[in-house]
């Protein structure tokens, strides 16, 4: 799996219109009983393709897109992969959306490189393509990117962890995403940069796919390999909670520092509860809302969004460290997602 300001969560509700993994497209509109978009004959059609339709991050992203589409009088068509990494499903969804006449497509790429040919075909037909959350490789494959600065998100928790260790020798484990996924690489690299470490300083590195059960298994493997681990970086909060479960089983939950990225409501509550020391919070509603607005603008006056728009990130913790800027969990819970 940004942002300094975003729509009030109390005004948003969980998406009623679900995109089915690349096999079907669902148009959300007044005619379907959803209040996510207008289906007027002259309305702009906007596509949204997420990695999955079950991850709370992407559920919230869809909420943001639906509200923005409704506010703009646009029609939103959504689809998702069957699983995180389902590039073939995303390619099929993109082809179907282009055929259905969308003016623009917002996509969170499951495979940053493999999706590029499909994006090039869409753009060649005049469709504006904007990446949300996860950049393509190369980033220039899309017209624009609206996302968290994931390198910065990693740096923030790395700086925090370094300060929290207060000079103690760090024995680091990293619970990562998957090989080659840009968002995972950026967060990992950012953490090491913020901590002032390199991969040579990492005693155990495991991939988790961002999954809680896999995070637990990864932490168990790391503890078996290096029982003295005292700093754990995780790609996201589900992985962090898996790590916490494994540490608690060994009676180590109070003497190992866990830091993470995402800022979902469950994860932010875990920070408040002391299970995770700190997390970098991002804002998926803002990404999606800004993306929809950009497509509508393009449809109306031909102006294309371009380049990278940083949708903001904040370090969330109740255990502040000198020299590290952060916000508390009250702020985090007010602005969380999921």
C-alpha positions as CSV (number, residue, x, y, z in Angstrom):
1,X,0.0,0.0,0.0
2,X,0.0,10.9,1.8
3,X,-1.6,13.8,2.9
4,X,-2.1,16.8,4.8
5,X,-5.8,17.4,4.5
6,X,-8.6,15.2,3.4
7,X,-12.4,14.9,3.4
8,X,-14.0,14.3,6.9
9,X,-14.5,10.6,7.4
10,X,-17.8,11.1,9.0
11,X,-19.2,12.2,5.7
12,X,-18.1,9.1,3.9
13,X,-19.6,5.7,3.9
14,X,-18.3,2.3,2.8
15,X,-18.5,1.8,-0.9
16,X,-21.8,0.2,-2.0
17,X,-20.6,-0.5,-5.4
18,X,-17.9,-3.2,-5.6
19,X,-15.6,-3.8,-8.6
20,X,-15.2,-7.5,-9.4
21,X,-11.7,-8.7,-10.1
22,X,-11.1,-7.7,-13.7
23,X,-13.9,-9.9,-15.0
24,X,-16.7,-7.3,-14.6
25,X,-16.9,-3.6,-14.3
26,X,-19.5,-2.0,-12.0
27,X,-20.7,1.5,-12.8
28,X,-21.8,3.3,-9.7
29,X,-24.5,5.8,-10.2
30,X,-27.9,7.1,-9.2
31,X,-29.5,4.5,-11.4
32,X,-28.0,1.6,-9.4
33,X,-29.1,2.9,-6.0
34,X,-25.6,4.1,-5.1
35,X,-24.9,7.8,-4.5
36,X,-21.3,7.6,-5.7
37,X,-21.9,9.2,-9.2
38,X,-24.2,10.6,-11.7
39,X,-25.3,8.6,-14.7
40,X,-26.5,11.5,-16.8
41,X,-26.0,11.1,-20.5
42,X,-23.3,13.8,-20.6
43,X,-21.5,12.7,-17.5
44,X,-17.7,12.1,-17.5
45,X,-16.9,8.4,-17.0
46,X,-13.9,7.7,-14.6
47,X,-12.3,4.3,-14.0
48,X,-10.8,3.2,-10.7
49,X,-8.7,0.0,-10.6
50,X,-7.3,-1.0,-7.2
51,X,-5.0,-3.9,-6.2
52,X,-7.9,-5.6,-4.4
53,X,-11.4,-4.7,-3.2
54,X,-11.0,-6.1,0.3
55,X,-8.0,-4.3,1.7
56,X,-9.3,-1.4,3.9
57,X,-6.9,1.0,2.3
58,X,-8.5,0.4,-1.1
59,X,-12.0,0.3,0.3
60,X,-11.3,3.8,1.7
61,X,-9.8,4.9,-1.6
62,X,-13.0,3.8,-3.4
63,X,-15.0,5.9,-0.9
64,X,-13.0,9.0,-1.7
65,X,-13.4,8.4,-5.4
66,X,-17.2,7.8,-5.1
67,X,-17.7,11.0,-3.1
68,X,-15.6,13.0,-5.5
69,X,-17.5,11.5,-8.5
70,X,-20.8,12.3,-6.9
71,X,-19.7,15.9,-6.2
72,X,-18.5,16.3,-9.8
73,X,-21.5,14.7,-11.5
74,X,-19.2,12.0,-12.9
75,X,-19.8,8.3,-13.4
76,X,-17.4,6.0,-11.6
77,X,-16.6,2.5,-12.9
78,X,-14.5,0.3,-10.6
79,X,-12.6,-2.9,-10.7
80,X,-10.0,-4.7,-8.7
81,X,-7.5,-7.6,-8.9
82,X,-8.5,-10.9,-7.3
83,X,-5.4,-10.6,-5.1
84,X,-2.5,-8.2,-4.5
85,X,-0.3,-8.9,-7.4
86,X,-3.0,-9.8,-10.0
87,X,-1.5,-7.9,-12.9
88,X,-3.5,-9.9,-15.5
89,X,-6.7,-8.9,-13.8
90,X,-5.8,-5.3,-13.8
91,X,-4.8,-5.4,-17.5
92,X,-8.2,-6.9,-18.4
93,X,-10.0,-4.3,-16.3
94,X,-8.1,-1.5,-18.0
95,X,-8.9,-2.9,-21.5
96,X,-12.6,-3.2,-20.5
97,X,-12.7,0.4,-19.2
98,X,-11.1,1.8,-22.3
99,X,-13.7,-0.1,-24.4
100,X,-16.5,1.3,-22.2
101,X,-15.5,4.9,-23.0
102,X,-13.8,6.1,-19.8
103,X,-12.1,9.5,-20.0
104,X,-9.5,8.6,-17.4
105,X,-8.3,5.7,-15.3
106,X,-7.0,5.8,-11.8
107,X,-4.9,2.8,-10.9
108,X,-2.9,1.4,-8.0
109,X,-0.6,-0.9,-9.9
110,X,-0.1,-4.5,-8.6
111,X,3.0,-4.8,-10.8
112,X,4.7,-1.5,-11.5
113,X,6.5,-2.7,-14.6
114,X,4.1,-5.3,-16.1
115,X,1.2,-2.9,-16.2
116,X,3.0,-0.4,-18.4
117,X,2.1,-1.8,-21.8
118,X,-1.6,-1.7,-21.0
119,X,-1.2,1.9,-19.8
120,X,0.5,2.9,-23.0
121,X,-2.3,1.4,-25.0
122,X,-4.9,3.3,-23.0
123,X,-3.0,6.6,-23.3
124,X,-2.6,6.1,-27.0
125,X,-6.4,6.2,-27.2
126,X,-6.6,9.5,-25.4
127,X,-7.4,8.1,-21.9
128,X,-5.8,10.0,-19.0
129,X,-4.0,7.5,-16.7
130,X,-3.1,8.5,-13.1
131,X,-1.4,6.2,-10.7
132,X,-2.5,6.3,-7.1
133,X,-0.4,5.3,-4.1
134,X,2.0,3.1,-6.1
135,X,4.2,4.5,-8.9
136,X,4.7,2.7,-12.1
137,X,8.2,1.8,-13.3
138,X,9.1,4.1,-15.0
139,X,7.0,6.7,-13.2
140,X,6.6,8.5,-16.5
141,X,4.5,5.7,-17.9
142,X,1.4,7.4,-16.5
143,X,0.3,11.0,-17.0
144,X,0.5,11.7,-13.2
145,X,1.0,10.2,-9.8
146,X,-0.9,11.1,-6.7
147,X,0.7,9.3,-3.7
148,X,2.4,9.3,-0.4
149,X,6.1,10.0,-0.6
150,X,6.8,6.4,0.5
151,X,10.6,7.1,0.9
152,X,9.7,9.9,3.3
153,X,7.3,7.7,5.2
154,X,10.0,5.2,5.7
155,X,12.5,7.9,6.7
156,X,10.1,9.2,9.4
157,X,9.9,5.9,11.2
158,X,13.6,5.3,10.7
159,X,14.4,8.6,12.3
160,X,12.0,7.8,15.1
161,X,13.4,4.3,15.7
162,X,17.0,5.7,15.8
163,X,16.0,8.3,18.4
164,X,14.0,5.8,20.5
165,X,16.9,3.4,20.7
166,X,18.9,6.2,22.5
167,X,22.3,4.9,21.5
168,X,21.6,1.2,22.2
169,X,23.1,-1.2,19.6
170,X,20.3,-2.0,17.2
171,X,19.6,-5.5,16.0
172,X,17.3,-4.9,13.1
173,X,14.7,-7.1,11.4
174,X,12.7,-5.9,8.3
175,X,9.4,-7.4,7.4
176,X,9.0,-6.3,3.9
177,X,6.3,-6.6,1.1
178,X,7.5,-8.5,-1.9
179,X,10.5,-8.3,-4.3
180,X,10.3,-5.5,-6.9
181,X,7.2,-3.8,-5.6
182,X,8.1,-0.1,-5.7
183,X,6.1,1.0,-2.6
184,X,7.7,-1.7,-0.5
185,X,11.2,-0.9,-1.8
186,X,10.8,2.8,-1.1
187,X,9.5,2.3,2.5
188,X,12.3,-0.2,3.2
189,X,15.0,2.1,1.8
190,X,13.5,5.1,3.6
191,X,13.6,3.3,6.9
192,X,17.2,2.4,6.6
193,X,18.1,5.9,5.5
194,X,16.3,7.5,8.4
195,X,17.9,5.1,10.8
196,X,21.3,5.7,9.3
197,X,21.7,2.0,8.4
198,X,22.2,-0.2,5.3
199,X,21.0,-3.6,4.3
200,X,24.3,-5.0,5.8
201,X,23.0,-4.0,9.2
202,X,19.8,-6.0,8.8
203,X,20.1,-9.3,10.7
204,X,16.9,-10.8,9.2
205,X,14.8,-9.8,6.2
206,X,11.5,-11.5,5.4
207,X,8.7,-10.9,2.9
208,X,5.2,-10.8,4.3
209,X,3.0,-9.5,1.4
210,X,1.6,-7.1,4.0
211,X,-0.3,-9.9,5.6
212,X,-0.8,-10.4,9.4
213,X,-0.4,-14.1,9.5
214,X,2.7,-14.0,7.2
215,X,4.0,-11.2,9.4
216,X,3.7,-13.5,12.4
217,X,5.5,-16.3,10.6
218,X,8.2,-14.0,9.4
219,X,8.8,-12.7,12.9
220,X,9.0,-16.2,14.3
221,X,11.6,-17.1,11.6
222,X,13.6,-14.0,12.5
223,X,13.6,-14.7,16.2
224,X,14.8,-18.2,15.5
225,X,17.6,-16.9,13.4
226,X,18.5,-14.0,15.7
227,X,16.9,-14.1,19.1
228,X,18.3,-10.7,20.1
229,X,16.4,-8.6,17.6
230,X,15.3,-5.4,19.2
231,X,14.1,-3.2,16.3
232,X,11.5,-4.4,13.8
233,X,10.5,-2.4,10.7
234,X,7.3,-3.6,9.0
235,X,5.8,-2.7,5.6
236,X,2.4,-2.1,7.1
237,X,0.4,-2.5,10.3
238,X,-1.1,-5.9,9.6
239,X,2.5,-7.2,9.3
240,X,3.4,-5.2,12.5
241,X,0.6,-6.8,14.4
242,X,1.7,-10.2,13.2
243,X,5.2,-9.4,14.5
244,X,3.7,-8.3,17.8
245,X,1.9,-11.6,18.2
246,X,5.1,-13.6,17.6
247,X,7.0,-11.4,20.1
248,X,4.3,-11.7,22.7
249,X,4.4,-15.5,22.5
250,X,8.1,-15.2,23.4
251,X,7.6,-12.6,26.1
252,X,9.5,-10.0,24.1
253,X,6.7,-7.6,23.2
254,X,7.8,-5.0,25.7
255,X,11.5,-4.9,24.8
256,X,11.3,-4.8,21.0
257,X,10.6,-1.6,19.1
258,X,8.1,-2.0,16.2
259,X,7.6,0.7,13.7
260,X,5.4,0.7,10.6
261,X,3.7,2.6,7.8
262,X,0.1,3.1,6.7
263,X,-2.0,4.8,9.4
264,X,-5.1,2.7,9.2
265,X,-7.6,2.9,12.1
266,X,-6.7,-0.6,13.4
267,X,-3.0,0.2,13.1
268,X,-3.3,3.6,14.7
269,X,-5.3,2.0,17.6
270,X,-2.4,-0.4,18.0
271,X,0.0,2.5,18.4
272,X,-2.3,4.0,21.0
273,X,-2.4,0.6,22.8
274,X,1.4,0.4,22.8
275,X,1.7,-2.6,20.4
276,X,3.4,-0.5,17.7
277,X,5.7,2.4,18.7
278,X,5.0,4.6,15.7
279,X,3.6,4.6,12.2
280,X,3.6,6.9,9.2
281,X,0.1,7.8,8.3
282,X,-1.0,8.2,4.7
283,X,-4.4,9.4,3.2
284,X,-6.0,7.3,0.5
285,X,-9.2,9.4,0.3
286,X,-7.2,12.4,-0.8
287,X,-5.4,10.5,-3.5
288,X,-8.6,9.2,-5.0
289,X,-10.5,12.5,-4.7
290,X,-7.8,14.5,-6.4
291,X,-7.5,11.8,-9.1
292,X,-11.2,12.0,-9.9
293,X,-11.1,15.8,-10.0
294,X,-8.1,15.6,-12.4
295,X,-10.0,13.4,-14.8
296,X,-13.1,15.6,-14.8
297,X,-10.9,18.7,-15.5
298,X,-9.3,16.9,-18.4
299,X,-12.7,15.9,-19.8
300,X,-14.0,19.5,-19.6
301,X,-11.0,21.6,-20.8
302,X,-8.4,19.1,-22.0
303,X,-5.9,20.1,-19.3
304,X,-3.9,17.0,-18.2
305,X,-2.6,16.5,-14.7
306,X,1.2,15.8,-14.8
307,X,4.1,14.9,-12.6
308,X,3.9,13.9,-8.9
309,X,1.5,15.2,-6.3
310,X,2.5,14.4,-2.7
311,X,-0.7,13.8,-0.8
312,X,1.0,14.0,2.6
313,X,2.3,11.8,5.4
314,X,2.5,12.3,9.2
315,X,4.4,10.3,11.9
316,X,1.9,9.1,14.5
317,X,3.0,8.2,18.0
318,X,2.2,8.9,21.7
319,X,5.9,8.4,22.7
320,X,7.5,11.5,21.2
321,X,11.2,11.6,20.6
322,X,13.4,14.8,20.7
323,X,14.1,16.1,17.2
324,X,11.4,14.0,15.5
325,X,8.2,15.8,14.4
326,X,5.1,13.8,15.1
327,X,1.4,13.9,15.8
328,X,-0.4,12.0,18.6
329,X,-2.9,9.1,18.2
330,X,-5.8,11.4,18.8
331,X,-5.0,13.1,15.5
332,X,-4.2,9.7,13.9
333,X,-7.5,8.2,14.9
334,X,-9.4,11.3,13.7
335,X,-7.7,11.0,10.3
336,X,-7.3,7.2,9.9
337,X,-8.9,5.0,7.3
338,X,-10.3,1.5,7.3
